[in-house]
Structures are given as C-alpha cells and as structure tokens.
Amino acid sequence: MNDEQLRERFEQWAAPLRMTPPPLVTQLHRRSRRRTTRLATAASSALATAALACAAVIAIVLVTAQPHPGSTLTPNTTPAPASVSSFWGHGRYPAPPHSPYLIRIMHSGNDAQLIDMSNRSVLATLQPTQLGYSYAWAAAATSGRVFVLAEQSATYATIFTELAVSAPDKPIIGVTPMRPRLTGQIYAMAVSPDGAEVAVSTEPPDGIGTASRISVYDLSTGALTGTWTARDGTALSLTFVPGDRLGLGWQGSNGGQTVRILNLATASGTAAQSLLADSRQVVGTPAGFYSAALTAQATRVLALAVPGGKAPVLEEIAAASGKVLATIPIGTANDLQQSPSYCGILWADPTGTRLITQCGNRQLLVTNGVATPARLALSVPAAPVGWLGTFAW
C-alpha cells in the first residue's frame, strides 16, 4: 500500500470528524489545531536559518508541465448527465472554459497539484519552497489563471507562492516573501482580480491577543499595504470586490454569520486600523448558516446551511435587499456526514449566477438557481484540518 492509498484510508476513517461544520471562533481559541502538530514534526533546527534566507530572495522559476510520478487523482463515479450547457465547455469533463484550472493541496501539505479540470490532467506538482514549511492554504483570482499558495512553518511564519498559468498551459511560479513576516493561523485568503494583491484573515494560534486580523500585501514586493484588527469575530471568507473594497464572511463571537464590506482605501501601511469601524454590514444571514461569502461583483451572498442539522442547502441572497433568490439542495445528510469529500461551493462566477457545487458524491452545475447533476474530473477531498483551504478554483 503506497502513501496515497494510506491517505485515502485515513480520509474514510476521519470523514465524520472533518465534515462537521466548524466550531465557533471562541471554541477554536481554546483548541490546538492538528496542523500545528504536523508542522512541528516536520520542522528542523534549521528552520530559523531557512526563514531568514527566504526573506532575501524573490525567485521566478519555470515548472515543467509533467505529472508527478507518484501523483494520483480520485475519479468521480457519479453518472454524467445526458446533456450539459455549452457554457461549461466541450472537454471531457464540464469546467468553466476560461478557468478550468484547480489547485489541490495534498493531505500531507508537502505538495500541491495544478489540475486542468476539463480533462483531468496534472499540469504540475509543486513542493514548498522552504525547508520545514508546508502548504496551508490556496486562493485563486477571478481570472482563474492566477493562484496564490500560503506556505507556513511550525511557528506560523508565512511566505506566499504565486502561480500564473499562461498559454499553452505552462505554469510559472514566483516566490514572494512577506515583509514584515506574516504569522498566525489562516482562516481565509483571497487574490485580487489582477493578481496584484493578496488578502489574508488570521488569528493568533494561541488565541491570545487580537481575535482577528486582515492583512493585505502587494504580491510584487511582499510589502504590507494595509492591516485591520477586531477583538470580536473572525473573517471566514474574503472576496475582492469593485471600488477598492473587500467582502468579508463574518462570524461573531456568538457564532452568528453576517457579510461585511471593508473599505481598503482606509489602509495605512503597517499601522493597524479598526476592522469594524472601516467596514459596514451588507446583509444578515438567517440563523443556522455556517458559511457566507460575497460574490466578486458584490451583488449576491452565497450562504451554506444545514437546516435542522440534516441536508445541506445553498441559498443565493441579493446583497442589496437580503431577499432570498434561490434555495438549492446540494447534498444529503449522508453526503455531509459520511463522505470524505468536500461539501460546498467549488467555483462561482463573478455574479454568482453560475456555480459548481459538491457535497459527497453529488456534484452540480448551477445556472440562475437551476441545478443540473454533473460528473466533474475528480472529487475534491475534505480538509483534514478545518473545512476550507485545500483547493482553489
């Protein structure tokens, strides 16, 4: 039995634990996340030296577009629909035609794959650029061709790897050290549409001090351009939206979910600003939702819930009025509780009118609130730590 098979066995065993909706932020403060243990085991005495060295280097390297010899993909066994809208391309599998690329972080955190979802080919396999670091998070720009991966050490020192996909599907990797160095447990990450900036939501790993921090960095220089803090709540999703603003899926200390918009024009370099004072609430989501995100054009809120603790649903909500535009069942209770696969939104267009969802073995293409069963190139696995961050699309 090889490493990948062992990981798949572990997925099945740990599925009920991973698929439980995330606990409240106040509970997370009192817990030591499993990633800390894994990273601590991987770290070495040379970690401090490696971290100092990476701060002085910005490198651009070419990655050969060849599958890693040991890489495997888990095919999806869900029957394909009789017909699929031409919007989703004419490849072997449905995918957005202009952004078919997905980044998948492997469970060890020691490598990541760039996958063309239209044909299930692995274009590149990436390894962390620094000794003692592992991949912690991934995010994609709305273009679908620029990705940022966060590499973290056992002490939560963080560097970012930027990946751009250019014709003919040749990935180019750039390493962007952050100065000053970012530290903290990542809870959300977003890339600006032009790929110039990355926004990161973090909390202190020990839960002591400021409860939440949002940091925005210039990816070309690694410079911190703005930072905001709050003592009550955490941003669990981030979206760059027009008008130099950032959409936040905000969870208060009582667990209630809302959506806020942060004005990035108030940034003052490394001087921390008040997150709540510089943001406004867009819409309140009904009780029971465990995830909410603003679309890239700031027109809709996409909220996930498990009504009555049973089957998960996706609600599309008008950001201006709070009106529910569509309610879409995306899976069954068994899909949520017993499957090792991710449950939620895989991809959304800037308006939120076209979505790809997955819950267990059920995958859907959603257009204007109407869902069509689909068979994608692969089943995206659930995160072994936390409930998001293992992929970017």
C-alpha positions as CSV (number, residue, x, y, z in Angstrom):
1,M,0.0,0.0,0.0
2,N,1.5,3.3,-1.1
3,D,1.3,6.7,0.7
4,E,-1.7,7.9,-1.4
5,Q,-3.7,4.8,-0.6
6,L,-2.9,5.2,3.1
7,R,-4.2,8.8,3.0
8,E,-7.4,7.7,1.3
9,R,-8.0,5.1,4.0
10,F,-7.4,7.8,6.6
11,E,-9.9,10.1,4.8
12,Q,-12.6,7.5,5.1
13,W,-11.9,6.9,8.8
14,A,-11.8,10.6,9.7
15,A,-14.7,11.8,7.4
16,P,-17.2,12.2,10.2
17,L,-14.8,14.5,12.1
18,R,-13.9,16.6,9.1
19,M,-17.4,17.1,7.7
20,T,-18.8,18.6,10.9
21,P,-19.5,22.3,10.5
22,P,-16.7,24.4,12.0
23,P,-17.0,25.3,15.7
24,L,-17.4,28.8,16.9
25,V,-14.3,31.0,16.9
26,T,-14.3,31.2,20.7
27,Q,-14.1,27.4,20.8
28,L,-11.3,27.4,18.2
29,H,-9.3,29.8,20.5
30,R,-9.2,27.0,23.1
31,R,-8.1,24.3,20.8
32,S,-4.7,23.5,19.3
33,R,-5.3,22.7,15.6
34,R,-3.8,19.5,14.3
35,R,-1.8,21.3,11.7
36,T,0.4,22.7,14.4
37,T,1.4,19.2,15.5
38,R,2.1,18.1,11.9
39,L,4.1,21.1,11.1
40,A,6.1,20.9,14.4
41,T,7.0,17.3,13.5
42,A,8.3,18.4,10.0
43,A,10.3,21.4,11.3
44,S,14.0,21.1,12.0
45,S,16.6,23.2,13.8
46,A,17.5,24.8,10.5
47,L,14.1,26.4,10.3
48,A,15.1,29.9,11.5
49,T,18.0,30.0,9.1
50,A,15.7,29.0,6.2
51,A,13.2,31.6,7.2
52,L,15.8,34.4,7.2
53,A,17.2,33.2,3.9
54,C,13.8,33.3,2.2
55,A,13.2,36.9,3.2
56,A,16.0,38.0,1.0
57,V,15.1,36.1,-2.2
58,I,12.4,36.7,-4.8
59,A,12.7,34.0,-7.5
60,I,10.9,33.2,-10.6
61,V,11.2,29.6,-11.9
62,L,9.7,27.6,-14.7
63,V,7.9,24.4,-13.8
64,T,7.8,21.6,-16.3
65,A,4.2,20.6,-17.1
66,Q,4.6,17.0,-16.3
67,P,2.5,14.8,-13.8
68,H,4.4,13.9,-10.6
69,P,5.3,10.2,-10.8
70,G,3.6,9.4,-7.6
71,S,0.5,11.6,-8.1
72,T,-3.0,10.1,-8.3
73,L,-6.4,11.6,-8.8
74,T,-9.6,10.2,-7.4
75,P,-12.1,9.8,-10.3
76,N,-15.7,10.8,-9.7
77,T,-18.1,7.8,-10.2
78,T,-21.3,9.9,-10.3
79,P,-23.1,9.2,-13.6
80,A,-22.7,12.0,-16.1
81,P,-25.8,14.0,-17.2
82,A,-27.4,13.4,-20.6
83,S,-26.5,16.9,-21.7
84,V,-24.6,19.9,-20.2
85,S,-24.9,23.6,-21.2
86,S,-22.2,24.6,-23.7
87,F,-21.1,27.3,-21.2
88,W,-19.2,24.5,-19.3
89,G,-17.0,23.8,-22.3
90,H,-16.6,20.9,-24.6
91,G,-13.9,19.0,-22.8
92,R,-14.1,15.5,-21.4
93,Y,-15.5,17.0,-18.2
94,P,-17.5,20.2,-17.5
95,A,-15.4,23.2,-16.4
96,P,-15.5,26.9,-16.9
97,P,-14.0,27.3,-20.4
98,H,-11.7,30.2,-19.4
99,S,-10.7,29.0,-16.0
100,P,-10.6,25.2,-15.9
101,Y,-7.5,25.1,-13.6
102,L,-7.7,23.9,-10.0
103,I,-5.1,23.9,-7.3
104,R,-5.3,20.9,-4.9
105,I,-3.3,20.8,-1.7
106,M,-2.5,17.2,-0.9
107,H,-3.2,16.0,2.6
108,S,0.3,15.9,3.8
109,G,0.7,19.6,2.9
110,N,4.0,18.7,1.3
111,D,2.9,19.1,-2.3
112,A,0.1,20.6,-4.4
113,Q,-1.2,19.8,-7.9
114,L,-2.2,22.1,-10.7
115,I,-5.0,20.3,-12.5
116,D,-6.9,21.0,-15.7
117,M,-10.4,20.1,-14.7
118,S,-11.6,19.8,-18.3
119,N,-9.5,16.7,-19.0
120,R,-8.2,15.7,-15.5
121,S,-4.6,16.2,-16.4
122,V,-2.0,17.2,-13.8
123,L,0.0,20.1,-15.3
124,A,2.4,20.4,-12.4
125,T,3.2,19.1,-9.0
126,L,4.6,21.7,-6.6
127,Q,6.6,21.4,-3.4
128,P,7.0,24.1,-0.7
129,T,10.0,26.3,-1.5
130,Q,11.4,26.4,2.1
131,L,12.6,23.5,4.3
132,G,10.3,22.9,7.2
133,Y,7.3,24.6,5.6
134,S,4.1,23.0,4.2
135,Y,1.2,24.3,2.2
136,A,-1.6,25.7,4.5
137,W,-4.0,27.5,2.1
138,A,-4.7,28.3,-1.6
139,A,-6.7,31.0,-3.3
140,A,-7.5,32.0,-6.9
141,A,-8.0,35.2,-8.7
142,T,-11.3,35.6,-10.6
143,S,-9.4,35.2,-13.9
144,G,-8.9,31.5,-12.9
145,R,-5.3,31.7,-14.1
146,V,-3.5,33.3,-11.1
147,F,-3.2,31.3,-7.8
148,V,-1.5,32.1,-4.5
149,L,-0.5,29.4,-2.1
150,A,0.5,30.0,1.5
151,E,3.4,28.1,3.0
152,Q,3.7,28.0,6.8
153,S,6.2,26.8,9.3
154,A,5.6,25.3,12.7
155,T,5.7,28.8,14.2
156,Y,3.2,30.1,11.6
157,A,5.8,32.1,9.7
158,T,4.3,32.5,6.2
159,I,5.5,33.0,2.7
160,F,3.4,33.1,-0.5
161,T,3.9,31.3,-3.8
162,E,2.2,32.8,-6.8
163,L,1.4,30.7,-9.8
164,A,0.3,32.0,-13.2
165,V,-1.0,29.8,-16.0
166,S,-0.2,31.1,-19.4
167,A,-0.8,29.6,-22.9
168,P,-0.1,26.9,-23.8
169,D,-0.8,25.9,-20.2
170,K,2.7,26.4,-18.9
171,P,2.7,27.3,-15.2
172,I,5.2,29.9,-13.9
173,I,5.9,30.1,-10.2
174,G,7.0,33.1,-8.3
175,V,8.0,33.1,-4.6
176,T,7.0,36.3,-2.7
177,P,8.3,36.6,0.9
178,M,6.2,38.8,3.1
179,R,7.9,41.7,4.9
180,P,7.2,42.1,7.7
181,R,6.6,38.4,8.0
182,L,3.0,37.3,8.5
183,T,2.4,35.0,11.4
184,G,-0.9,33.5,12.6
185,Q,-3.4,30.8,11.8
186,I,-5.0,31.4,8.4
187,Y,-8.8,31.4,8.3
188,A,-9.4,32.9,4.8
189,M,-7.4,34.2,1.8
190,A,-8.3,36.0,-1.4
191,V,-6.4,37.2,-4.5
192,S,-7.3,40.5,-6.3
193,P,-8.7,40.1,-9.8
194,D,-5.5,41.5,-11.4
195,G,-3.3,39.2,-9.2
196,A,-1.5,42.1,-7.7
197,E,-2.6,41.7,-4.1
198,V,-3.4,39.0,-1.6
199,A,-5.7,39.4,1.5
200,V,-5.3,37.1,4.5
201,S,-7.5,36.6,7.6
202,T,-5.6,35.3,10.6
203,E,-5.9,34.7,14.3
204,P,-3.1,34.2,16.8
205,P,-2.6,30.4,17.0
206,D,-2.8,30.5,20.8
207,G,-6.0,32.6,20.9
208,I,-4.3,35.3,23.0
209,G,-4.5,38.9,21.9
210,T,-6.3,40.4,19.0
211,A,-9.0,38.0,17.9
212,S,-8.8,38.7,14.2
213,R,-6.5,40.4,11.7
214,I,-6.9,41.1,8.0
215,S,-3.7,41.9,6.1
216,V,-3.3,43.0,2.5
217,Y,0.0,42.6,0.7
218,D,1.5,43.7,-2.6
219,L,2.5,40.5,-4.3
220,S,5.2,42.1,-6.5
221,T,7.1,43.4,-3.5
222,G,5.8,41.5,-0.5
223,A,5.0,44.8,1.2
224,L,2.2,45.1,3.7
225,T,-0.2,47.8,2.3
226,G,-2.9,47.6,5.0
227,T,-3.9,45.8,8.2
228,W,-7.2,45.8,10.2
229,T,-7.9,44.2,13.5
230,A,-11.0,43.3,15.6
231,R,-11.4,41.8,19.0
232,D,-14.8,40.2,18.5
233,G,-15.2,38.0,15.4
234,T,-13.3,36.4,12.5
235,A,-13.5,36.7,8.7
236,L,-14.1,33.2,7.4
237,S,-14.2,34.2,3.8
238,L,-12.7,37.1,1.8
239,T,-13.6,38.5,-1.7
240,F,-12.1,41.4,-3.5
241,V,-15.0,43.5,-4.9
242,P,-15.1,46.7,-7.1
243,G,-14.4,50.1,-5.5
244,D,-11.3,49.1,-3.6
245,R,-13.2,47.0,-1.1
246,L,-13.1,43.6,0.4
247,G,-16.1,41.4,1.2
248,L,-16.0,39.5,4.5
249,G,-18.0,36.5,5.5
250,W,-18.0,37.5,9.2
251,Q,-18.6,35.2,12.2
252,G,-19.2,36.9,15.5
253,S,-18.1,35.5,18.8
254,N,-21.7,34.2,19.3
255,G,-21.4,32.2,16.1
256,G,-23.8,34.4,14.1
257,Q,-22.9,34.9,10.4
258,T,-23.1,38.2,8.5
259,V,-21.5,39.7,5.5
260,R,-19.5,42.9,5.7
261,I,-17.6,45.1,3.2
262,L,-14.3,46.6,4.2
263,N,-13.1,49.9,2.7
264,L,-9.5,49.2,1.7
265,A,-8.9,52.9,1.0
266,T,-8.6,53.4,4.7
267,A,-5.3,51.4,4.6
268,S,-2.3,53.0,6.4
269,G,0.6,50.6,5.7
270,T,1.7,48.8,8.8
271,A,-0.5,50.9,11.1
272,A,-3.4,48.8,12.3
273,Q,-6.9,50.2,11.6
274,S,-10.2,49.2,13.2
275,L,-11.8,46.5,11.1
276,L,-15.4,47.1,12.3
277,A,-15.1,50.9,12.1
278,D,-13.8,50.7,8.5
279,S,-16.4,48.1,7.3
280,R,-20.2,48.0,7.1
281,Q,-22.7,45.2,7.2
282,V,-24.2,44.2,3.9
283,V,-26.8,41.6,4.8
284,G,-27.6,39.4,7.8
285,T,-27.9,35.7,7.1
286,P,-30.7,33.7,8.7
287,A,-29.8,31.5,11.8
288,G,-28.2,28.2,11.1
289,F,-25.8,29.2,8.3
290,Y,-22.2,28.1,8.8
291,S,-20.7,29.8,5.8
292,A,-21.4,33.0,3.8
293,A,-19.4,34.7,1.1
294,L,-19.9,37.8,-1.2
295,T,-19.6,37.3,-4.9
296,A,-16.8,39.2,-6.8
297,Q,-19.3,41.8,-8.2
298,A,-20.8,42.2,-4.7
299,T,-24.3,41.5,-6.0
300,R,-25.1,38.3,-4.2
301,V,-24.4,36.5,-0.9
302,L,-23.8,32.7,-1.2
303,A,-24.7,31.1,2.1
304,L,-24.5,27.4,3.1
305,A,-26.6,25.9,5.8
306,V,-27.8,22.6,7.3
307,P,-31.4,23.3,8.3
308,G,-32.3,21.2,11.3
309,G,-28.9,19.6,11.1
310,K,-30.0,17.5,8.1
311,A,-29.3,18.0,4.4
312,P,-27.1,20.9,3.3
313,V,-28.5,23.7,1.1
314,L,-27.1,26.7,-0.7
315,E,-29.0,30.0,-0.6
316,E,-28.4,32.8,-3.0
317,I,-29.3,36.1,-1.4
318,A,-29.5,39.6,-3.0
319,A,-26.8,41.7,-1.3
320,A,-28.8,44.9,-1.7
321,S,-32.1,43.7,-0.2
322,G,-31.4,40.5,1.7
323,K,-34.0,38.7,-0.5
324,V,-33.5,35.0,-1.0
325,L,-33.2,34.4,-4.7
326,A,-32.8,30.7,-4.8
327,T,-32.5,27.7,-2.3
328,I,-30.6,24.8,-3.8
329,P,-30.3,21.4,-2.0
330,I,-26.7,20.4,-2.7
331,G,-26.5,17.0,-0.9
332,T,-28.0,14.7,1.6
333,A,-27.3,14.2,5.3
334,N,-25.2,11.1,4.5
335,D,-23.2,13.1,1.9
336,L,-22.3,15.6,4.7
337,Q,-21.7,13.2,7.5
338,Q,-20.2,10.1,5.9
339,S,-18.3,11.2,2.8
340,P,-14.6,12.1,2.8
341,S,-15.3,14.6,0.1
342,Y,-15.7,18.4,0.4
343,C,-19.2,19.8,0.8
344,G,-19.8,23.3,-0.5
345,I,-19.1,25.6,-3.5
346,L,-16.2,24.7,-5.7
347,W,-16.4,27.6,-8.2
348,A,-18.5,30.7,-8.7
349,D,-18.5,33.3,-11.5
350,P,-18.2,37.0,-10.5
351,T,-22.0,37.5,-10.5
352,G,-22.9,34.3,-8.6
353,T,-25.3,33.2,-11.3
354,R,-23.2,30.2,-12.3
355,L,-21.8,27.9,-9.7
356,I,-20.3,24.5,-9.3
357,T,-21.0,22.7,-6.0
358,Q,-20.1,19.4,-4.5
359,C,-21.3,17.5,-1.4
360,G,-20.1,13.9,-1.0
361,N,-20.6,12.2,-4.4
362,R,-23.1,14.7,-5.6
363,Q,-21.8,17.5,-7.9
364,L,-24.0,20.1,-9.5
365,L,-23.7,22.8,-12.2
366,V,-26.0,25.7,-11.1
367,T,-27.2,28.4,-13.5
368,N,-29.6,31.1,-12.2
369,G,-30.7,28.9,-9.3
370,V,-31.3,25.8,-11.5
371,A,-29.1,22.8,-10.7
372,T,-28.0,20.1,-13.1
373,P,-26.3,16.9,-11.9
374,A,-22.7,16.6,-13.3
375,R,-19.7,14.5,-13.2
376,L,-16.5,16.6,-12.7
377,A,-13.0,15.4,-13.4
378,L,-12.5,14.5,-9.7
379,S,-13.9,14.6,-6.3
380,V,-12.3,17.3,-4.2
381,P,-11.4,15.8,-0.7
382,A,-12.4,17.4,2.5
383,A,-9.7,19.2,4.5
384,P,-8.0,17.0,7.2
385,V,-7.7,20.2,9.3
386,G,-10.5,22.7,9.1
387,W,-13.2,22.9,6.4
388,L,-11.6,25.0,3.6
389,G,-8.3,25.9,2.1
390,T,-7.4,22.5,0.5
391,F,-8.2,23.7,-3.0
392,A,-8.6,26.9,-5.1
393,W,-10.6,27.2,-8.3
